Amino acid sequence: MKINNAEEFGCAIKTRRKELNYTQNYVAEVTGFSASFISNLENGKETAELGKALYLANLLGLDIKLSER
């Protein structure tokens, strides 16, 4: 999947979380992140912290790959 913006990244995170049948609250408990952070990330808020976003993607079993266009 090609991700071009924060909204698409958030959608991918949300889709994977739901595939795993995890709630935002469960993910918040496991990661120590706030449920509001997870909600903001899933809704494409552009001010989300990159390190936390990448950690969460990895936790949900998503790999991030960057390649030249």
Backbone atoms as SQL, in Angstrom:
CREATE TABLE atoms (id INTEGER PRIMARY KEY, chain TEXT, resi INTEGER, resn TEXT, atom TEXT, x REAL, y REAL, z REAL);
INSERT INTO atoms VALUES
  (1, 'A', 1, 'MET', 'N', 0.843, -1.174, 0.000),
  (2, 'A', 1, 'MET', 'CA', 0.000, 0.000, 0.000),
  (3, 'A', 1, 'MET', 'C', 0.886, 1.233, 0.000),
  (4, 'A', 2, 'LYS', 'N', 0.576, 2.149, -0.849),
  (5, 'A', 2, 'LYS', 'CA', 1.309, 3.403, -0.916),
  (6, 'A', 2, 'LYS', 'C', 0.624, 4.424, -0.018),
  (7, 'A', 3, 'ILE', 'N', 1.394, 5.024, 0.864),
  (8, 'A', 3, 'ILE', 'CA', 0.893, 6.023, 1.803),
  (9, 'A', 3, 'ILE', 'C', 1.434, 7.383, 1.382),
  (10, 'A', 4, 'ASN', 'N', 0.531, 8.328, 1.142),
  (11, 'A', 4, 'ASN', 'CA', 0.950, 9.656, 0.688),
  (12, 'A', 4, 'ASN', 'C', 0.739, 10.762, 1.707),
  (13, 'A', 5, 'ASN', 'N', -0.002, 10.462, 2.780),
  (14, 'A', 5, 'ASN', 'CA', -0.266, 11.517, 3.748),
  (15, 'A', 5, 'ASN', 'C', -0.659, 10.903, 5.095),
  (16, 'A', 6, 'ALA', 'N', -0.818, 11.747, 6.076),
  (17, 'A', 6, 'ALA', 'CA', -1.133, 11.298, 7.432),
  (18, 'A', 6, 'ALA', 'C', -2.479, 10.590, 7.498),
  (19, 'A', 7, 'GLU', 'N', -3.429, 11.040, 6.708),
  (20, 'A', 7, 'GLU', 'CA', -4.756, 10.425, 6.716),
  (21, 'A', 7, 'GLU', 'C', -4.692, 8.974, 6.232),
  (22, 'A', 8, 'GLU', 'N', -3.941, 8.725, 5.172),
  (23, 'A', 8, 'GLU', 'CA', -3.798, 7.362, 4.651),
  (24, 'A', 8, 'GLU', 'C', -3.043, 6.473, 5.640),
  (25, 'A', 9, 'PHE', 'N', -2.028, 7.030, 6.294),
  (26, 'A', 9, 'PHE', 'CA', -1.281, 6.277, 7.301),
  (27, 'A', 9, 'PHE', 'C', -2.214, 5.894, 8.445),
  (28, 'A', 10, 'GLY', 'N', -2.990, 6.852, 8.913),
  (29, 'A', 10, 'GLY', 'CA', -3.933, 6.594, 9.999),
  (30, 'A', 10, 'GLY', 'C', -4.969, 5.550, 9.624),
  (31, 'A', 11, 'CYS', 'N', -5.433, 5.602, 8.400),
  (32, 'A', 11, 'CYS', 'CA', -6.411, 4.619, 7.929),
  (33, 'A', 11, 'CYS', 'C', -5.803, 3.218, 7.932),
  (34, 'A', 12, 'ALA', 'N', -4.558, 3.103, 7.527),
  (35, 'A', 12, 'ALA', 'CA', -3.884, 1.799, 7.524),
  (36, 'A', 12, 'ALA', 'C', -3.733, 1.266, 8.941),
  (37, 'A', 13, 'ILE', 'N', -3.390, 2.145, 9.876),
  (38, 'A', 13, 'ILE', 'CA', -3.254, 1.749, 11.279),
  (39, 'A', 13, 'ILE', 'C', -4.609, 1.282, 11.819),
  (40, 'A', 14, 'LYS', 'N', -5.638, 2.044, 11.557),
  (41, 'A', 14, 'LYS', 'CA', -6.976, 1.712, 12.045),
  (42, 'A', 14, 'LYS', 'C', -7.471, 0.389, 11.454),
  (43, 'A', 15, 'THR', 'N', -7.268, 0.208, 10.166),
  (44, 'A', 15, 'THR', 'CA', -7.697, -1.026, 9.506),
  (45, 'A', 15, 'THR', 'C', -7.011, -2.232, 10.116),
  (46, 'A', 16, 'ARG', 'N', -5.702, -2.146, 10.312),
  (47, 'A', 16, 'ARG', 'CA', -4.955, -3.274, 10.883),
  (48, 'A', 16, 'ARG', 'C', -5.385, -3.543, 12.322),
  (49, 'A', 17, 'ARG', 'N', -5.587, -2.475, 13.101),
  (50, 'A', 17, 'ARG', 'CA', -6.022, -2.648, 14.491),
  (51, 'A', 17, 'ARG', 'C', -7.344, -3.398, 14.530),
  (52, 'A', 18, 'LYS', 'N', -8.244, -3.020, 13.658),
  (53, 'A', 18, 'LYS', 'CA', -9.552, -3.680, 13.624),
  (54, 'A', 18, 'LYS', 'C', -9.447, -5.121, 13.140),
  (55, 'A', 19, 'GLU', 'N', -8.549, -5.387, 12.187),
  (56, 'A', 19, 'GLU', 'CA', -8.333, -6.762, 11.730),
  (57, 'A', 19, 'GLU', 'C', -7.888, -7.657, 12.881),
  (58, 'A', 20, 'LEU', 'N', -7.114, -7.085, 13.792),
  (59, 'A', 20, 'LEU', 'CA', -6.622, -7.827, 14.954),
  (60, 'A', 20, 'LEU', 'C', -7.631, -7.844, 16.099),
  (61, 'A', 21, 'ASN', 'N', -8.769, -7.206, 15.898),
  (62, 'A', 21, 'ASN', 'CA', -9.820, -7.097, 16.915),
  (63, 'A', 21, 'ASN', 'C', -9.332, -6.412, 18.196),
  (64, 'A', 22, 'TYR', 'N', -8.470, -5.417, 18.028),
  (65, 'A', 22, 'TYR', 'CA', -7.982, -4.629, 19.160),
  (66, 'A', 22, 'TYR', 'C', -8.794, -3.347, 19.247),
  (67, 'A', 23, 'THR', 'N', -9.097, -2.933, 20.448),
  (68, 'A', 23, 'THR', 'CA', -9.724, -1.631, 20.638),
  (69, 'A', 23, 'THR', 'C', -8.628, -0.583, 20.808),
  (70, 'A', 24, 'GLN', 'N', -8.999, 0.667, 20.644),
  (71, 'A', 24, 'GLN', 'CA', -8.024, 1.734, 20.896),
  (72, 'A', 24, 'GLN', 'C', -7.572, 1.689, 22.347),
  (73, 'A', 25, 'ASN', 'N', -8.474, 1.395, 23.250),
  (74, 'A', 25, 'ASN', 'CA', -8.107, 1.334, 24.669),
  (75, 'A', 25, 'ASN', 'C', -7.119, 0.203, 24.947),
  (76, 'A', 26, 'TYR', 'N', -7.305, -0.934, 24.296),
  (77, 'A', 26, 'TYR', 'CA', -6.377, -2.051, 24.488),
  (78, 'A', 26, 'TYR', 'C', -4.983, -1.670, 23.992),
  (79, 'A', 27, 'VAL', 'N', -4.921, -1.095, 22.811),
  (80, 'A', 27, 'VAL', 'CA', -3.628, -0.682, 22.260),
  (81, 'A', 27, 'VAL', 'C', -2.986, 0.367, 23.164),
  (82, 'A', 28, 'ALA', 'N', -3.788, 1.260, 23.701),
  (83, 'A', 28, 'ALA', 'CA', -3.268, 2.277, 24.623),
  (84, 'A', 28, 'ALA', 'C', -2.659, 1.621, 25.859),
  (85, 'A', 29, 'GLU', 'N', -3.324, 0.619, 26.401),
  (86, 'A', 29, 'GLU', 'CA', -2.795, -0.080, 27.583),
  (87, 'A', 29, 'GLU', 'C', -1.479, -0.777, 27.275),
  (88, 'A', 30, 'VAL', 'N', -1.398, -1.440, 26.137),
  (89, 'A', 30, 'VAL', 'CA', -0.206, -2.208, 25.766),
  (90, 'A', 30, 'VAL', 'C', 0.986, -1.295, 25.496),
  (91, 'A', 31, 'THR', 'N', 0.726, -0.169, 24.837),
  (92, 'A', 31, 'THR', 'CA', 1.821, 0.716, 24.432),
  (93, 'A', 31, 'THR', 'C', 2.171, 1.778, 25.468),
  (94, 'A', 32, 'GLY', 'N', 1.220, 2.105, 26.313),
  (95, 'A', 32, 'GLY', 'CA', 1.432, 3.219, 27.228),
  (96, 'A', 32, 'GLY', 'C', 1.084, 4.553, 26.598),
  (97, 'A', 33, 'PHE', 'N', 0.631, 4.538, 25.343),
  (98, 'A', 33, 'PHE', 'CA', 0.191, 5.757, 24.672),
  (99, 'A', 33, 'PHE', 'C', -1.234, 6.058, 25.114),
  (100, 'A', 34, 'SER', 'N', -1.641, 7.290, 25.002),
  (101, 'A', 34, 'SER', 'CA', -3.012, 7.633, 25.359),
  (102, 'A', 34, 'SER', 'C', -3.963, 7.201, 24.242),
  (103, 'A', 35, 'ALA', 'N', -5.192, 6.920, 24.623),
  (104, 'A', 35, 'ALA', 'CA', -6.205, 6.568, 23.625),
  (105, 'A', 35, 'ALA', 'C', -6.435, 7.750, 22.682),
  (106, 'A', 36, 'SER', 'N', -6.294, 8.959, 23.188),
  (107, 'A', 36, 'SER', 'CA', -6.486, 10.134, 22.331),
  (108, 'A', 36, 'SER', 'C', -5.374, 10.226, 21.283),
  (109, 'A', 37, 'PHE', 'N', -4.132, 9.833, 21.637),
  (110, 'A', 37, 'PHE', 'CA', -3.053, 9.814, 20.647),
  (111, 'A', 37, 'PHE', 'C', -3.390, 8.838, 19.527),
  (112, 'A', 38, 'ILE', 'N', -3.846, 7.650, 19.896),
  (113, 'A', 38, 'ILE', 'CA', -4.180, 6.630, 18.902),
  (114, 'A', 38, 'ILE', 'C', -5.327, 7.114, 18.020),
  (115, 'A', 39, 'SER', 'N', -6.320, 7.731, 18.617),
  (116, 'A', 39, 'SER', 'CA', -7.437, 8.280, 17.858),
  (117, 'A', 39, 'SER', 'C', -6.956, 9.358, 16.896),
  (118, 'A', 40, 'ASN', 'N', -6.125, 10.266, 17.372),
  (119, 'A', 40, 'ASN', 'CA', -5.599, 11.333, 16.517),
  (120, 'A', 40, 'ASN', 'C', -4.804, 10.756, 15.351),
  (121, 'A', 41, 'LEU', 'N', -3.995, 9.756, 15.625),
  (122, 'A', 41, 'LEU', 'CA', -3.185, 9.124, 14.589),
  (123, 'A', 41, 'LEU', 'C', -4.099, 8.481, 13.541),
  (124, 'A', 42, 'GLU', 'N', -5.081, 7.728, 13.996),
  (125, 'A', 42, 'GLU', 'CA', -5.994, 7.051, 13.078),
  (126, 'A', 42, 'GLU', 'C', -6.832, 8.024, 12.264),
  (127, 'A', 43, 'ASN', 'N', -7.059, 9.206, 12.790),
  (128, 'A', 43, 'ASN', 'CA', -7.842, 10.216, 12.090),
  (129, 'A', 43, 'ASN', 'C', -6.987, 11.154, 11.238),
  (130, 'A', 44, 'GLY', 'N', -5.699, 10.844, 11.134),
  (131, 'A', 44, 'GLY', 'CA', -4.821, 11.587, 10.239),
  (132, 'A', 44, 'GLY', 'C', -4.319, 12.904, 10.757),
  (133, 'A', 45, 'LYS', 'N', -4.334, 13.091, 12.065),
  (134, 'A', 45, 'LYS', 'CA', -3.810, 14.342, 12.616),
  (135, 'A', 45, 'LYS', 'C', -2.317, 14.422, 12.317),
  (136, 'A', 46, 'GLU', 'N', -1.911, 15.455, 11.655),
  (137, 'A', 46, 'GLU', 'CA', -0.538, 15.564, 11.173),
  (138, 'A', 46, 'GLU', 'C', 0.482, 15.885, 12.248),
  (139, 'A', 47, 'THR', 'N', 0.059, 16.216, 13.436),
  (140, 'A', 47, 'THR', 'CA', 1.009, 16.543, 14.487),
  (141, 'A', 47, 'THR', 'C', 1.397, 15.316, 15.316),
  (142, 'A', 48, 'ALA', 'N', 0.919, 14.138, 14.932),
  (143, 'A', 48, 'ALA', 'CA', 1.259, 12.916, 15.666),
  (144, 'A', 48, 'ALA', 'C', 2.772, 12.699, 15.629),
  (145, 'A', 49, 'GLU', 'N', 3.329, 12.182, 16.706),
  (146, 'A', 49, 'GLU', 'CA', 4.765, 11.963, 16.792),
  (147, 'A', 49, 'GLU', 'C', 5.184, 10.786, 15.931),
  (148, 'A', 50, 'LEU', 'N', 6.171, 10.999, 15.087),
  (149, 'A', 50, 'LEU', 'CA', 6.613, 9.982, 14.137),
  (150, 'A', 50, 'LEU', 'C', 7.116, 8.721, 14.830),
  (151, 'A', 51, 'GLY', 'N', 7.916, 8.880, 15.865),
  (152, 'A', 51, 'GLY', 'CA', 8.452, 7.716, 16.570),
  (153, 'A', 51, 'GLY', 'C', 7.359, 6.827, 17.131),
  (154, 'A', 52, 'LYS', 'N', 6.379, 7.442, 17.740),
  (155, 'A', 52, 'LYS', 'CA', 5.259, 6.677, 18.291),
  (156, 'A', 52, 'LYS', 'C', 4.453, 6.020, 17.171),
  (157, 'A', 53, 'ALA', 'N', 4.257, 6.741, 16.078),
  (158, 'A', 53, 'ALA', 'CA', 3.489, 6.205, 14.955),
  (159, 'A', 53, 'ALA', 'C', 4.179, 4.982, 14.361),
  (160, 'A', 54, 'LEU', 'N', 5.483, 5.055, 14.190),
  (161, 'A', 54, 'LEU', 'CA', 6.230, 3.919, 13.646),
  (162, 'A', 54, 'LEU', 'C', 6.218, 2.739, 14.612),
  (163, 'A', 55, 'TYR', 'N', 6.365, 3.015, 15.888),
  (164, 'A', 55, 'TYR', 'CA', 6.314, 1.958, 16.899),
  (165, 'A', 55, 'TYR', 'C', 4.970, 1.238, 16.851),
  (166, 'A', 56, 'LEU', 'N', 3.906, 2.003, 16.773),
  (167, 'A', 56, 'LEU', 'CA', 2.567, 1.426, 16.748),
  (168, 'A', 56, 'LEU', 'C', 2.361, 0.591, 15.484),
  (169, 'A', 57, 'ALA', 'N', 2.821, 1.083, 14.339),
  (170, 'A', 57, 'ALA', 'CA', 2.712, 0.318, 13.098),
  (171, 'A', 57, 'ALA', 'C', 3.435, -1.017, 13.231),
  (172, 'A', 58, 'ASN', 'N', 4.631, -0.988, 13.783),
  (173, 'A', 58, 'ASN', 'CA', 5.390, -2.226, 13.973),
  (174, 'A', 58, 'ASN', 'C', 4.694, -3.157, 14.949),
  (175, 'A', 59, 'LEU', 'N', 4.147, -2.628, 16.013),
  (176, 'A', 59, 'LEU', 'CA', 3.441, -3.431, 17.000),
  (177, 'A', 59, 'LEU', 'C', 2.244, -4.146, 16.368),
  (178, 'A', 60, 'LEU', 'N', 1.594, -3.490, 15.419),
  (179, 'A', 60, 'LEU', 'CA', 0.434, -4.073, 14.747),
  (180, 'A', 60, 'LEU', 'C', 0.833, -4.979, 13.578),
  (181, 'A', 61, 'GLY', 'N', 2.129, -5.184, 13.390),
  (182, 'A', 61, 'GLY', 'CA', 2.597, -6.087, 12.344),
  (183, 'A', 61, 'GLY', 'C', 2.702, -5.451, 10.972),
  (184, 'A', 62, 'LEU', 'N', 2.821, -4.140, 10.924),
  (185, 'A', 62, 'LEU', 'CA', 2.974, -3.434, 9.655),
  (186, 'A', 62, 'LEU', 'C', 4.427, -3.019, 9.479),
  (187, 'A', 63, 'ASP', 'N', 4.989, -3.290, 8.309),
  (188, 'A', 63, 'ASP', 'CA', 6.345, -2.855, 7.993),
  (189, 'A', 63, 'ASP', 'C', 6.270, -1.558, 7.215),
  (190, 'A', 64, 'ILE', 'N', 7.214, -0.675, 7.468),
  (191, 'A', 64, 'ILE', 'CA', 7.310, 0.587, 6.747),
  (192, 'A', 64, 'ILE', 'C', 8.490, 0.487, 5.808),
  (193, 'A', 65, 'LYS', 'N', 8.253, 0.752, 4.553),
  (194, 'A', 65, 'LYS', 'CA', 9.332, 0.686, 3.553),
  (195, 'A', 65, 'LYS', 'C', 9.355, 1.993, 2.786),
  (196, 'A', 66, 'LEU', 'N', 10.503, 2.594, 2.705),
  (197, 'A', 66, 'LEU', 'CA', 10.677, 3.806, 1.914),
  (198, 'A', 66, 'LEU', 'C', 11.469, 3.451, 0.673),
  (199, 'A', 67, 'SER', 'N', 11.049, 3.990, -0.460),
  (200, 'A', 67, 'SER', 'CA', 11.769, 3.749, -1.699),
  (201, 'A', 67, 'SER', 'C', 11.757, 5.018, -2.546),
  (202, 'A', 68, 'GLU', 'N', 12.739, 5.132, -3.402),
  (203, 'A', 68, 'GLU', 'CA', 12.818, 6.291, -4.276),
  (204, 'A', 68, 'GLU', 'C', 11.747, 6.192, -5.359),
  (205, 'A', 69, 'ARG', 'N', 11.237, 7.349, -5.786),
  (206, 'A', 69, 'ARG', 'CA', 10.251, 7.373, -6.868),
  (207, 'A', 69, 'ARG', 'C', 10.964, 7.435, -8.184);
